């Protein structure tokens, strides 16, 4: 990990043209969405969701993977500044890779900088429209911004792909807020 951060700090800024295209896991994700929708228990669904995460976190090359892993490790250690630097590097190097944006949005969400999180979630979803974690992150961010009707729409969209999401319990309250309008 320290080597990745040192490389991040010492290396000249990477050029976006150097990053290969993100891996195409579309067919595998389609299979996993069918599997999670057929799951009979929350435990089964979580195991499928973990396999989805492995695909989303599969960076285009080893450099991007090192920065992504470094950012996630730093986020887990509450080093949000270091995490943001690592995710900024992923995005600068691989602007077509959705997970860099999703992870940076997550850090900004944790920091309660919802205005910064929302555009990154939009970028992630533009690149990976079925990224359920980015959808739920967007729903939670919209809730935090008191945009509950939009949050309800986003959460419903995510739940059509994975009906077992932990955030599913938030939908009734969001729908009640919609009815009040």
SULJOSUL-V360510 format. One record per run of one state. SS is the DSSP state (H for helix, E for strand, L for the rest). FROM is the first residue (numbers start at 1). TO is the last residue. If there is no record, write none. Layout:
# SULJOSUL-V360510
SS:FROM:TO  SS:FROM:TO
This chain:
# SULJOSUL-V360510
L:1:1  H:2:10  L:11:15  H:16:18  L:19:25  H:26:38  L:39:41  H:42:56  L:57:61  H:62:76  L:77:79  H:80:93  L:94:97  H:98:110  L:111:113  H:114:127  L:128:131  H:132:144  L:145:147  H:148:161  L:162:165  H:166:180  L:181:181
